[in-house]
Amino acid sequence: KTNSQIKASQAVRKNMHEMLEVQKQNKISLDRFNFAFRAAKMAAWNLDLETGRVWRTENHDQIFGHAKNIKNWTADTLLSYVIPEDREKVSNEIKQLKNRGAIFSECRIKKFGTQEERWVQICGEIVTNKVGKPLEIIGTVRDISDLKNAEAQVLQNAKLASLGEMAGGIAHEINNPLTIISGRAHLILSLLQKDPIDRKKITEHGKKIEGTVHRISKII
């Protein structure tokens, strides 16, 4: 994870924690609170470590393909949506959460019903009291499919550009010896029209052509 990712995830968690506190104090409406997360294609969750109770924004399960939040949500529920190729990685990151104090994971999921594959980013952080006792885990889950698709497109464009440059270089490397071959072949044709035929020069030009063909075979 890069420094920018660390700062971004820390900022998200900080802002989310502040919004949760504000919401608990009834300073903003629940509708406005949920709208902010829907607009960002992000959902929030909170796990009380003392009671085991999980709180989620109303759009949380929509990211996973549900019309509304299902009754219960656990780590196993999350893992059931993660594609098999990413499941072990995410499972290990969840297990290491208590030791590390935070989680930052990007993985692919299959949405409920449609089985559409999407990329999600999962952030979480343990919140402690003044004496360091863990109280809760707060986190976010965000659909980052558009970002991943954009990154893939940029990478593909870079690969195509690189291939274009490579092809241009190969074409240049081949064109030069082809010019030599063309010139030598023209000389051979001219020598063949003379009487007597100068076999020594024809052989010399033929060897030059053979050597140039050998050079081209190394290029390609």
Helices and strands as residue ranges (DSSP letters): H 3-24, H 30-39, E 42-48, E 54-56, G 61-64, H 75-81, H 84-95, H 97-100, E 102-110, E 117-128, E 134-143, H 145-192, H 199-219
